[in-house]
């Protein structure tokens, strides 16, 4: 093979259809010849590569090399191609046009797709899946929209930090990426242009006044050349460091370097550090060290596991909101002054400082320290003896384990739980609370709901149905009884003592009243009286015209479908009716649709249901049997029907249901016969339903 050429160069106008197969580079590919796997050279007509997987190795160069000179008339079309494991780029576009759809790449050492800086290099990419950290890149620093066009795949164009002459790093190239963290640790966006930096240190060093450095991933930082009083990272400009919810962890490896802090801020600047976790990992002294730093605003920051303090504020101003520290050996926050003539200021509004030595103020001497705490949770806050004359600590709020009354703002107190706030001053004539715990069987209300000492309080007890008032008692805050008077109107009154009270009530069950007769044509002496009351009270059957039950009237098929639908709880139904003789919007429409959908009714042939036909006894037990089966009840019981003279008249479809109904005692013979074709009256239906509910569906 000729050096710097492709193993296979496709002629102009040719289509390579892989038909889902693979092209695999041999294991002993000669790396010294820099050969690509597939190539296209200055085609005068379009060339297509489709439906193929190209597998390289560390010895191969590019998977596809598209090379053109003088803007050839043909282009390369890449469709549904996978390129992986090549020793350089998956695909290179150099001096010609490539249109790629459904390109998939992985494991290519340099990255997925390179668009060379040569004139006429153009790439259109759609629906790509590029797994490499370097996905699409070009050496061009200014890229027009018609040079590289990527659609439908979530790519963002960014600039890599550095210069094209660099031997490593991002070299100032232009990159297209679905995830900035694939390229580097941090980014800076200025005037709508985003630059990605390989390391957070590079980004901080490159940042200019007013920039925001955004952390893109959790990072470990180390610089073993740094030691005591120095920072692994040093901020010296007016910038914002946005941690973006990520963590910076110390990776210092020598005892001397582990005396450095994770971040130093120096040089009388205005700096904001936010949304960040700093983990010293017992490999750094302080998490954040402010030295003559001007003003530093810390927002939503956690600092942990330092061999020194979480934060040191030396001759600087620290404003903290939601600052949280834990596991730092010396303490949470240290305020001191180490620069002659420059004092310190500290303000905190919220957060949790878990170390026992939460805030320690020292070394004030001739330089003033002003510290104001407006909120947060602390263990101990203190000032060294040598600093007490020059330090001014004022506490306006928060919670503290130690006694901080000497530092409280005027008018505030420290409560027994350590919290700081205004003292409680009870009103001269307060309304005292009336507590009424919930009681079984009824409720009690008080009027008024809270009352002054000496006021009359009226209690109204309302029992639930089936209950009556038992006892009403009132006790004061010491548990002593308060006199309660029962009034003629059924209410209770008492005089409010000097403090809150508790009202307790008991309710007792009353004897259940006999059911009222719901229908004038049903007398309590009728054999079916209890059954009619049962189905009425359980919502299974209603009356007919003029509030009559019509116990001796025959039941039709629509009535039983409706009764079973009520027994099932009247679930929502939808869909088309399978019967032509059941109209929409009738009182039985939903019931018939539900029964049909659940296999309880099948109709009488020719897509008819005959809703007004008289219900026979064998139809009754069949529908009831199918309902029980659909509801999951046990329908295994079976009786021998041979003892009934008319057993042979039971139609085949109803024999199993009739046997079950007799076995369960749901139906009984009539004059020794089953009478399967006989009608079922409404009284008989009520009786059968009650037997079914109390026997089978219990």
N, C-alpha and C positions, 0 to 999 in steps of 0.2 A: 504494500500500500504506500502511495506517495505521502510524504509528510504534509501535515496541516490540511489534509483533504478528508472527506467523509468516506467511510467504508462503502456507502451506497449513495451516489449522487443521482437524484431523480431528474430525468430529462424534462424539458419544457413541455407543458400540455398533458403531463401524465398524472394519473390518479393511483395512489398506493392505497388499496383497500385491505386493511389487515383482517377484516372479518372476525374481530375479537381475539386474534392470535397475538403472540409476542415476538419481538425481535430482541434477542439476548446477546450482549457482547460476550465474547469468549473470555475465560478467566485469565489467559496469558496475553491479553491485549498489550501491544508494545506502547508503553506510555511515552517513550522518547519521541515518537512521531507525531504526537498531538493530533491524533485522528478523531474526528467526530463519528457518530454512528450513521445518521442520515444527513444529507446536505442538498441544498437547492442553490444553484449558481446562476444569477442573472437570467431568469427565464423570460422569454418573449411572450409566453402565454401562461395562463394560470396552472399551478401545480397544486394537487390536493393530497393530503395525508389524512386518513380517517380510520376510525375503529381499530386502533392498534395500541399495544403497550410496548414501550421502548425501555429496556432494562440495561443500564450501564453498570460500570464498576469504577473503582478508584483510578484505574488506568485510562479510561476513556476520557475524551474531552466533552464536547456538548452532545446532548441527545439529538437535537436538530439544529443545524447551522444554516440559517437563511441569509445568503450573501448576494448582494447585487452591486453593480456599478452603473453609473449614469442613469439611475432611475429606470430599470428595465420595465417593459410594458406588462409583464406578467407578475402575479402576486402568488404568495403561498397561502393556501387555505388549510387550516388545521381543525379537524372536526372529531370530537370524542376520542382524544388521544391522551394516553398516560405516559409520563416520562419520569423515571426514577433512578436514583443511585448513581448518577453520572459524576465523574471526577471534577467537573467544572459546573457549567450552567445546564439547566434542563433544556432551554432553547435560547438562541441568540438571534436577534434581528439586526442585520448589518447592511444598511444601504438599500433596502427594499421594503415592500409592504407585506405584512402578515396579518391575516384575519383568523383569529382562533376562537372557537366556541367549544365549551365543555372540555377545557384543558385541565388535566389533573396532574399534579407533580408532588414528589416527596423525595427526600434524601439526597437531593442534588447539592454538591458541596458548596458551590458559590451561591446558589439560590435558584429560583424557578425560571425567571425570564429576564434577560438583559436586552435592552434596546440601545444599541451602540450609538455613539455621538455622531457617527458618519451621516452626511447629508442623505436625505430620502429614507432614513430609517423610520418606519411607521408601524404601529401596532394597534389593532382593534381586538379587545378581549371581552368576551361575554361568558357568563356562567362558569367562571373558573373556580377551581378548588386547589389552592396552592398551599402546601403544608409547611414549606420551608420558612425560616425566620426572615430571610431576604426573599420577598415574593416577586416584585417587579422593580427593576432599577435601571437607571440610565445615567451615563456620565454627564449628560447635559444638565446645566444648572438652570436654564430657562427652557421650559417645555410648553409648546402650544397645544391646544386641545386637539388639533388634528394630527399631532405626532403620536400621542398615546391616548387612546380612548378606552376606558374600562367601564362597562355597564353591568348593572344588576348583580354585583358581587360584593358591595360594601367596602370598596377600597377608598382610602384617603391619600392624597398626595402630600408628602412632607419632604423636607430637606434634611439630609444627614449632616451632622456637624463635621467640620474639618475642611481640608483642602484636597483638591484632586491629586496633588503631589504627595500626599501622605502615603506611607507604606502600609498602614493599617487603619482600623476604625471605619467610619462611614464616609470619609473622603469628600465630603461636600456634594455627593451625588444626590439625585432626585429619586425618591422611593415612592412606591405605591403599596400600601399595606392595609390589611384588615384589622391590625392590632398594633398600635404604636409600641407596645412593650416587647414585640418581637425584635424591634430594632435597637432599643436602648433602654436605659434606666429612667431618663427624665426628658422633658421637652420644655421649650419656651415658645410661646405664640406671640408674635408681634405684627401688628397691622394685617392680621388675617393669615399670616404665613407661619407655619409651625416648623420648628427645627428640633430634631431629635438628637440626643447626646448619648453616646455609648455608656457613660457613667454619670452618676449624680454629681460627682466632684467636677467633671467637665462643665456641666450645665451651670453650677453655682459660680464657677470661675468665669464663665462666659457671660453671665447675666449682667445687664446694665440697670442703672437706677430706673425703677418703675416696672421692671419685668416681674412676671410670675414664673417660678420654676415649678413644674408639676411632676411629681414622682409617678412613674408609670407602673412600677412593680415593687414588691418587697425586695430590699437590697441589703447586702452585707458590705460594709465599708471597712477599709483598713489602710493604714499608712504607717508602717513601723518606724518611719523616720521621725514621726511626731511623738513627743513625750509630755511631761508634766507642764501644765498651763496652756498647752496647745490643743487644737481641735483636729480630729481626723478630717472633718469638713470645717471650713472657715468661711463665714459670710462677712463681707466688708462693704457691701453696697446696699442701697435702699430697695430691697426686693421683698417679694412674698414667696415663701416656700410652702407650697400646697402639697401635703402628704397624700391627698387623694385616698385617704383611708388605708394607706400602706404602712409598712414598718421598715425602719432603718435599724440594722443590728450591727454591733461592733464585732469586727473580726480580727482585732489586734492580736499578735501572736507572741510578743516578747514582754517580759515583766516591765521593762522601761516604757515601751510603747503603750502598755495598758494603763499608764498614768495619764494619758491624754483623755480629753473629753470627746464625746461623739460629735457635737457641734459647738463651735465657738462663734460668737457674734462679737465683732470688734469694730471700733472706729466711729463712734458717735453717729450712728445711722438710725433710720426708721425702718424697722424690719417686722414682718408678720410671719409667724410660723403657725400653721393650722392643719387640722385633720390628719394628724400624724401620730404614730407610736415610735418612740425611741427606746430600743432595748440595748442597754449597755452590756448585757449578758455576762456580767462580772469580768469583762475584758476592757472596760473603760472606766474612768474615774467619775466624771459628772456626765449626765446625759446632755444637758444644755448649759453652757458656760458663757455668761454675758460679761464682757470685760470692756468698760468704757464704751458701751455699745449704743449710747443714745437711748431711743425708745424701742422696746421689743414687745409686740403684742402676741400673746400665745392663746390660741383658740382651739378647743377640742383636741387637746394633746395629752397623750399618756407617756410617762417616762418611768422606766423601771430597771431594776437589777444593776445599778451602778455601785462601784466600790466607794464612791464618795456620795455627793448629793444628787438628787434628781435635777434640780436647777440651782445654779449659783448666779446671783445678780450682784455684780461688783461694780460700783460707780456707774450704774446704769438705771434705766427705768423699765420695770417689768409690769405689764398689765395682763392679767390672766383671767380667762373665761373658760370654764369647764376644763381646768387643769387637773390631771389625775396622776399621782405618783404612788409607787409601791416597790418594796424590795430594795431600796437604795440604802447602803450600809450606814452612811452618816446621817441621813435624814432626807426629808422631802425638798424643802426650799431653804436656801441660805441667802441672807441679804447682808452684804458688807461693803466696805469702801476701801479700795486699795490704790486708787489714783489720787494723788494729792490735789486738793481743791475741788474734787468732783464727788458729790454725794450720790445717794441712791434713793429711788422711789419704788414702792411696790403697791399694787392694787390687785385684789382678787374678788371676783363676784360669784364664782361657783366652781365646783369640783370636789374631789376627795383626795386628801393627802393622808395615806395610810400609815406612814412611818411614825414611830413614837415621837421622834424629834421632827415634828411636822414643819414648823417655821422657826428658824433660828436667826436672830439679828445680832451681828457682832461687828467689831472693829470700826465703830462709827467715829470715835475720837473727835477730831475737829470737823470732820465732814458730816453733814446732817443726813439722817435717814428718815424718810417719811413712809410709813406703811399703813395702808387702809384695807381692812377686810370687810367686805359687804356680804359675803355668803360663802358656803362651802362646809365641808366636814373635816375636822382636824383632830389629831391626838393632843399634842402639846405645842403651844406657841409660847416662845420666850425670848427675852433679850438678855445678852450677856451683861455681867456687872459692869464691865468697862464701857459698854455702849449706852447705858441707860440715860446718861445725861444728854446725849446728842441724838438719840433715836426717839421718834414720835410714832407710837403705834396706837391706832384708833380702830376699834372693832364696832361695826354697825350691824352685823348679823352673822349667822353661821352657827355651827355646833362644835363644842370643844370638850375634850376629856379633862383638861386641867382648868384651874380657876383663872379666869381672865377678867375678873371684875375691875382690876386696876386699869384696864385698857378700854373699857366700854365708853361709847359715846354717851353724852348727857341724856338722861331720861331712860336709859336701857338697863335691863337686868339680865343676869344669867340664871336660867331656870334650873330646876333640879336635874333635868335630863341633859343639861349642857348647852341647850339652845339659848340664843341671845335674842331678845326682843323687848317690846314694851311691857311693863308690869301689868298684871291683871288688876283692874280696879272694879270691884263689883258695883252695880248700880245701887243707889240709895234704897230703892224699894223694888227689888227685882221680881220678875215673873218666874216662878219655879216650874220646873218640868213635871209633867204627869206621864209616867211610863205605864203603858198598858200592853203587857205581853199577849201574844196570840193565844186563844183558847179553843179547844176542840168543841164544836157544837154551837158556836155563836160568836158574836162580836160585842165589844163594849166601846162606846164613844164618850168623851168628856167634853163638857161645855162650861167654861172655856178650856182650850187645849193646854194652856199654861196659866197659872194664876198667882197673884200676890198673896202673901200671908194674910189670913183672916177672911179671904174671899170664899164665897159659897160655890162649890163645884157640883154640877149635876151630871150624873152618870146614866146613860141609857143602854140597857142590855137587850140585844136582839138575838133570840135563839134561832138556830137553823130549823128547818122543817123536821119534825120528829124529836125535837129537843125542847127542854124548858130550863129556865134559869134555876141554878142550884144555889150557889153562894156568891156574894160580892164582898171582897175585903180590900182594905186600903192600909198600907204601912208607910211610915215616914222613912227618912234616910237612915235612921238608926235601926230600922226593923221593927219599931214599935207600932202597935195597932192604932189606927185613926178611926174615931166613931163614924159609922155610916148609918144613915136613916133611910128606910124604905118608905116611899111616898105612895099615896092612894092611886096615883096614875101609873104606877109600875116603875117609876124612875127612882134613883138613889141619890142622896146628897151627902156631902161632907164639907167640913171647914178646912181650908188649906192651911197646913202648918208652916213653920218657918224653914222651908227647904223642900226639895223634890219629894214626890211620893210614887209608890207603885200600886197599881190597881190590878187585882187578880180576880178572875171570874171562873166559875165552874158551871157547866151545863149538863143536865141529865137527860137520858133518852126517855121518851114518852112511849106509851103503848100505841102501836100502829093502828089507826082507825080502820074500820071496815070499809072496803071500797064502795064508793057511791055507785048507784045503778046508772050506767051510762046511757041505756036505751029504754024507752017506755015499753017496747014489746019484748023485753027480756026481764023475767021475774026471778027473784032469788030462789024460788022454789023449782025453777026449770032445771032439768038434768044437765043442761049445757051452760048454766049461769056462770060458774067459775071459769069455764073455758073462754066464754065471750069476754068476760072482764080481763082475762089474761092477755088475749090477743089485742084488745083495745088499749090496755095500759102499756103494752110493749110496742105499740105503733104498727102492728102487723095488719090489722083490719080496722076499717072505719065503718061508719053507718052509711045508709043509703038515703033516699028521699025522706023528708020530714023527721029526721033524726031517728029513723028506724034502723034496726039491725037486719031485719028480715031473715030470721034464723032458718026458716023452712024453704027459702028460695034456693033454687039450684044455682051452682057456681059455674061461671064460664071460664074459658081457657085464659082470657086476658086477665081476669081477677087473680088467678093463682100465680101467673107470671109476675104480677105486681106485688103480691104478698111476699114471694120469695125474694124479689128485688129489694123490698123493704128490710127483710130479714138479713140481707147481705150488707145493709148500710147504705143503699142507694148510691153506689160508686158512679163517678163520671163515666160516660160512654161517648163514643164517637164512631163514625163509620157509616156504611150504607146498610139499609135494612135488606135482609135477604128475602122478604115476603112481599108480594105485590098487594096483598089485602091489608097491610098495616100502614096507615097513613102517618105522615109526619105531624107532630104537634098534638097527638091525642094523649089522654091521661095514662095510656098504657104503652106508648111508643118506646120510651127509654127502657122500660122493663122487658119488653119483648126482644129488643136489640141486645140488651145485656144477656138475657137467657139464651139467645141464639149463639152469641159469641162465646159463651161458657159451656156449650154443649148440653144445656138443660132442656131445650126444645129443638125439634128438627122440622116441625111443620107437618102438613098432611098431604104433601105431594103437589107438583106443579107450582112450586114456590108460593104456596099459600099457608097461612097459619090458622085461619078460621077463629079469630079472637072471640067472637060472640057465641061460638058453639058451646053447648053444655059440656062441662067437664065430667068425664066418666071416672069411676073409681080406679080403673087400671091406669088411665092417664095421670091421675092424681099421684099415685104411688110412684109411677115412673119418673115424673118431674121432681118429686121430693127425693127419690133415690139418686138421681143425677146431681141434684143440688148438693146432697151430702157428700157424694163422691168428689165433686169439684171443690168443696170446702175442706177436703182432707179428713173427713170423719171416717170412722171405722164402719165399713159396709159389708163386713165379712159374714155377719149373721145370716142364717138361711133356715127356713122352716119347710117341713114336708107338707105339701099342699094336697097330697093324695086323699086326705080324709075329708076334703070338701067335695060334695057331689058335683059342683060346677067348676072344678079346677081345670078341666079340659077346655073351658071356654075362655081362659086367660090367653090372650094373644101372645105369640112368641116374644115380641119386643118387651112385654111387661112381666114375663114369668119371673125373672131374677129379682126385679123390683118388688113384686108381690110377695115372693118368698121372704125377702128381707123385711118388708113392712110387717108381715105377720109375726116373724121371729122377734122383732123389736117391740111388739105390742102396739104398733102405731095404728093398725087397722085390725078390726075384729070381724068375725062373720056376722051376716044378717040372716037370722033364722037358719043358722047352720050353713049358709052359702057365702061365697066370696062376692057374688054379684058384680063381676068385673066391669060389665057394660052399664051398670046402673049409675045414676047421677049422684053427685055429692052435694048435699045442702051446705049452706053457709055455717050452720051449727056444727055439722060434721067436720067441715074444714077447720073450724076453730078448735075442735077437740083433737083432731089429728095434729095440728100445729103445736098445740100445748104439749102433747105426748112427745112429739119430735124434739122440741126445744128442751124439755126437762129430762128426756131419756138419751137421745143421740147427741144433741148439740150442747150438752151441759158442760 
